[in-house]
Amino acid sequence: MMKETHTRKFLVCRCCFAGEDGLWIRMASYPSIPIYISNFTSYLSSGNGIKTDVFLSPKFVLEPGSVANKFYYGIDFPRGHIAIKSFNAEVIDEKGNPVPLHETYLHHWIVLGYYKREGENTLERCGDTGLLQSDSNLIRNSGMCDHGLVQYFGLGSETRRTATDVPDPYGIEVGNPADVPAGYEARWMLNVHAIDTRGAVDKLGCTECRCDLYNVTADENGDALPLNYIGGLKCCHDGVRCRVKVGFRGERRSLSLRYTVTYMDWDASIVPVQIYILDVTDIWRKADESTGLTATHHCLIEYDVEACPFGAENGGCIHTKSLTVSLPTSGDVIYGVGHQHAGGIGSTLFGEGGNVICSSVPTYGTGHEPGNEAGYIVGMSTCYPSPGSVKISAGETLTLVSNYSSAQRHTGVMGLFYILIADSSLKPAASFQHSPAQVHMNTMTSYLGWSIALFGVGLILALILIYSGRNGYEEI
């Protein structure tokens, strides 16, 4: 049991150690009195306020030059009918330390939901996309692509410094029992694509999956690559290796994706949002009522940027790709963010008439530490319009523009744009508010390591204190 104290002194953790079921903490103010919280998850998870679960993916092993493109089904995920308020992730080592992008490049991670028959645990992966055997089993976002980009959550190298918070009173609704088919249960899948670039002869080329650096001529299914395919996802599938410097030696190491889900129990005061992912490579065909043709969206997901002509002004070397498309629904835009790779200089979503719905620009790292790695995109700016201030009408023509520097060639780049849209007719409840943030610590292993435990120490100390008071882009 936690020892109660009524001091108003600021408490500093001097020594903290995770036990099998709880957490020992020793305060600098009281070094002779260790405090044991026997079940700190329950201690922090009372009430109906904001909650945060921290999970670990299964481990994946990398060595210099190697690629892991893993699909994990039935992953840990918050249970019940809830509203997701944010979803964040990063690659960590076995000690829980964040791994920098210049060692392990996080090409992407995505999370999507699906329905599975209750009690059934057969192999679920199908094909190089990692999708299920039947698309009808997927819990898809609202669009736009017919195949691929169906995820609810997902980012890449920018994950550590990109805001994913859904503002009040909105939430991403998951776990509604009314949506689950009879005899099925909702589950979640995680895809992690990571590339170890330690000792690489060309780090940028490895992260852009240049086929010559991987010595790959066939995709994951063994099908020959198109003659004009010089780089992209087809060349850096699971298990292949990028070229490293002769004589370079580096240890094999086990890594995990640590993902953090912030949420709250669903109630009538929460306004649900729809997730739309737009892809600048979308080959869109409009619906034609006269012929009965429905709209189609063939998303290529990636594309190449050719280098500008020799001798051109560096400032004028900009490659622009655009998409004109319309959404089938209407509503208020409450969040927006772009996704680009190295070389990206920003993307903008325009409404009909040229008004800016959201502009998202990358932040490039300038240092060496995780979250600030020089030459890598470490964050994307986000848009949070005031509720009701930015609207999209059903059928409105939207234009997505993705800009890249073409001072050098880039392969396998992306120009995606995430937006969250709320039904304009659903009015926010005036009384909507949360309780203080709470933290649950969960892993897919039975032992809770040092780093995961320490993640919650600061919040634990804050709660104890409250209780005592009451009572620039460059080549990589």
C-alpha positions, 0 to 999 in steps of 0.5 A: 500500500502506498504510504500516505503523506501530507507534506506540500514539499515537491517530491523528486524520484530518487530511485525507481524500480518496476516490480512484477505487479507494481512500482517501487519509488524512493523520494529524495525528500524521504530517502529512507521510506520507499513507497510501493504502489502495488497496482499503479495501473488501477491507481491511475485509472479511476473515473471517466476521464482521459486515459493513456495506454502504453503498449509494446509491439512484438520484437523485431530484429535488425542488423546493419542494412536489414529491413523489417516489414512486419504485420502483427495481428490481434495487437494490444489495444484499449477495450470497450466503446471509446473515443481515441484522442491521440495515437503516437509511436516510436521505435525503441531498443530493448532498454526502452531507449528511443532509437535515432532515425540515422540508425533505424529509419522508421519508414512507416507504421500503420494501425487498422482494425478488422473483424474476426470470428470469435475464438478464431486465431488462424493466420490472417495475413494475405499478400504483400499489402498485409491486408486480410483475405477479405476487405469486407472484414476491414474496419476502414476509414472514410476514404478515399482509396479503393485499396490501401491507405485504409488505416485509422492511424499511421505516420513515418519518420515524423512521428515523434514531433507531429501532433495527433491530438483530436481536440475537444469535444471530438473523438475517433469512435471505436468499439461501438458494439452496434458496428460489430457483426454477429459472431465476430469481434473487433481486433487491430493490426499493426504494420511496422516498416523499419530500415537499419541504415548503420554503415550504409553506403548511401543512407538516403538511398536506403531510406528511399528503397533504391532497388540497386542498393538492395540488389533486388529485381523482384517484389515480395511475391517473387514477381519481376519489377517493372523495367522503369521501377528504380525505387520504392516499397517493392524493393525494400520488403521484409528480410532484404538488405541495403548495401553497407560499407565493406568491413562495417560491423554492427550488432544485431539488436531487438527493437520494438514499436512503443505506441501510446493511445490516449482515449476516453470512454464514449458518451453522448457529449462526444462528437464523432469524426470521420478519417479521410486520407487523400493521396496525391497519386490517386487516379480518380474517376468520377461517378457517372449516373447516366452509365451507372459507373461508380467513382473509383480511386486507384491510389499508387501511394508513392511516386518519384521526383526527378532531379531538376536540369543541370545548372538550374537555380537551386531555389527553383528546383521544386517538383509539384504534384497535384490531385483534384478530387471531391469528397462524398460527404460534408462537414467541419474540418477539425484537424489536418496534417500532411505526410512527406518523405525526405526532400518534402517542402510542404503540402496544401489542401485547397477548397473550391475557389482556392481557399486554403483548408490546411497547409502542412510543412515539415520540420527537419532535424538539425542534431543527432539525438532522437527527434532531432536527427539532421536531414530527416523529417522529424515532424509535420505541422498540423491544422486545428481550425476553430470548430465550424470555421472551415467547412467542406461541402458534399461534392466540393472540388478539392485540390491537394498539392505536394511539393518536393525539392528536386535538387536531387532525385528522390524515389518512393516519396509520398504525398498523403494528407489526413483530415478529420471531419465532423458532421456540422449538424452535431453541436458540441455539448457546452458542458463537455470536459475531461478529468485530468490525464491518466496513464495505464502501462501495458506491454505484450510481455509479462515483464514491465521494463525499467523504461516503461515504468519510468514513463509513468513516474512523472505522472505518478508523482504529480498525482501524489503531489495533488493528493498530499495538497488536498488532503531545414532540409539537407541530404542525409 
